[in-house]
């Protein structure tokens, strides 16, 4: 049953990481802009370069969200293959995947409203992968749920009761 919940868990964790890293990126860039505006820091080359490098490094958090997505995708594929799937449980898997897709619809709408806020829209250009993943989260959840369903229940059934 744990492999069934993976779709819901993937949707929620991806949303949490995406929102968290987006907020961290926005907060860091806002602080760096305020710090670099201080005349004492602005006149020195090394601190100014260090703070600007920090702001540039925060743009890489987008790739970390993509890494979490790929890790969950591979985890669902691998666990779907190794978990013994009885064809009687296809309905339960489909039902839980449908619940995951419904949850992802709400989370996608929350992401859209949050990321298109006038205050935060400047940071959205630093997160193109996260924006795409979270905007189309219901489609990805559906595709991954169907992929997990096929992998779990389409393999040859082996009776392990001996």
C-alpha positions in Angstrom: 0.0 0.0 0.0 3.0 2.3 0.5 3.6 2.4 -3.3 0.1 3.7 -3.8 0.7 6.6 -1.5 3.8 7.6 -3.3 1.9 9.7 -5.8 0.3 11.8 -3.2 3.5 12.1 -1.3 5.4 13.1 -4.4 2.8 15.9 -5.2 3.0 17.3 -1.7 6.8 17.1 -1.3 7.3 18.7 -4.7 5.0 21.5 -3.8 6.6 22.1 -0.4 10.1 22.1 -1.9 9.0 24.4 -4.8 7.3 26.9 -2.5 10.1 26.8 0.1 12.9 27.3 -2.3 11.0 30.0 -4.1 10.5 32.0 -0.9 14.1 31.4 0.1 15.3 32.7 -3.2 13.0 35.8 -3.0 14.1 36.5 0.6 17.8 36.1 -0.2 17.7 38.4 -3.3 15.7 41.0 -1.3 18.3 40.9 1.5 21.2 41.0 -0.9 19.8 44.0 -2.7 19.3 45.8 0.6 22.8 44.9 1.8 24.5 46.0 -1.4 22.7 49.3 -1.3 24.5 50.2 1.9 27.3 52.6 0.9 30.0 50.9 3.0 29.4 47.5 1.2 28.8 49.1 -2.2 32.2 50.8 -2.1 34.1 47.5 -1.4 34.6 45.1 -4.3 35.0 41.8 -2.3 31.8 42.0 -0.2 29.7 43.2 -3.1 31.0 40.4 -5.3 30.3 37.8 -2.4 26.7 39.0 -2.0 26.1 39.0 -5.7 27.5 35.5 -6.0 25.1 34.4 -3.2 22.2 35.8 -5.1 23.3 34.0 -8.2 23.8 30.7 -6.3 20.2 30.9 -5.1 19.0 30.5 -8.7 20.3 27.0 -8.6 17.6 25.9 -6.2 15.4 25.5 -9.3 17.6 22.5 -10.3 17.2 21.1 -6.8 13.4 21.0 -7.2 13.9 19.2 -10.5 16.2 16.7 -8.8 13.5 16.0 -6.2 11.0 15.4 -9.0 13.4 13.0 -10.8 14.2 11.2 -7.5 10.5 10.6 -6.7 9.8 9.5 -10.3 12.6 6.9 -10.1 11.5 5.9 -6.6 7.9 5.3 -7.8 9.2 3.2 -10.8 11.6 1.1 -8.7 9.2 0.6 -5.8 6.4 -0.3 -8.3 8.5 -3.0 -9.8 9.6 -4.5 -6.5 6.3 -4.4 -4.7 4.2 -7.4 -5.3 1.0 -6.1 -6.9 -2.1 -8.2 -6.9 -4.4 -7.3 -9.8 -7.3 -7.1 -7.3 -5.8 -3.9 -5.9 -5.8 -2.0 -9.2 -9.0 -0.2 -8.2 -7.5 1.0 -4.9 -4.4 2.2 -6.7 -6.5 4.1 -9.2 -8.6 5.6 -6.4 -5.6 6.8 -4.4 -4.0 8.2 -7.6 -7.2 10.0 -8.4 -7.1 11.6 -4.9 -3.5 12.6 -5.6 -4.4 14.3 -8.8 -7.3 16.2 -7.1 -4.9 17.3 -4.4 -2.4 18.4 -7.1 -5.1 20.5 -8.8 -5.5 22.5 -5.6 -1.7 22.8 -5.0 -1.2 23.9 -8.6 -3.8 26.7 -8.2 -2.1 27.8 -4.9 1.2 27.9 -6.7 -0.2 30.0 -9.6 -1.8 32.5 -7.2 1.3 32.7 -5.0 3.9 33.0 -7.8 2.0 35.5 -9.8 1.8 37.9 -6.9 3.1 41.4 -8.0 5.7 41.4 -5.3 7.1 37.9 -6.1 6.9 37.9 -9.9 10.5 39.1 -10.3 11.8 35.9 -8.7 9.7 33.7 -11.0 12.2 34.1 -13.8 14.8 32.3 -11.7 12.5 29.3 -11.4 11.4 28.2 -14.9 11.5 24.4 -14.1 9.7 24.7 -10.8 7.1 27.0 -12.4 6.5 24.5 -15.2 6.4 21.5 -12.8 4.0 23.1 -10.3 1.8 24.8 -12.9 1.3 21.4 -14.7 1.4 19.3 -11.5 -2.0 17.6 -12.2 -0.8 16.4 -15.6 2.5 15.1 -14.1 0.7 13.4 -11.2 -1.6 11.7 -13.7 1.2 10.5 -15.9 3.3 9.3 -13.0 0.3 7.6 -11.4 -0.5 5.8 -14.7 3.2 4.9 -15.1 3.3 3.5 -11.6 0.0 1.6 -12.2 1.4 0.0 -15.4 4.7 -0.9 -13.8 3.2 -2.4 -10.6 0.5 -4.4 -12.2 1.7 -5.3 -15.7 4.7 -7.3 -14.6 4.3 -11.1 -14.4 2.6 -12.2 -11.2 4.8 -14.5 -9.1 3.2 -16.4 -6.2 5.6 -15.8 -3.3 3.7 -17.8 -0.7 5.6 -21.1 -1.3 
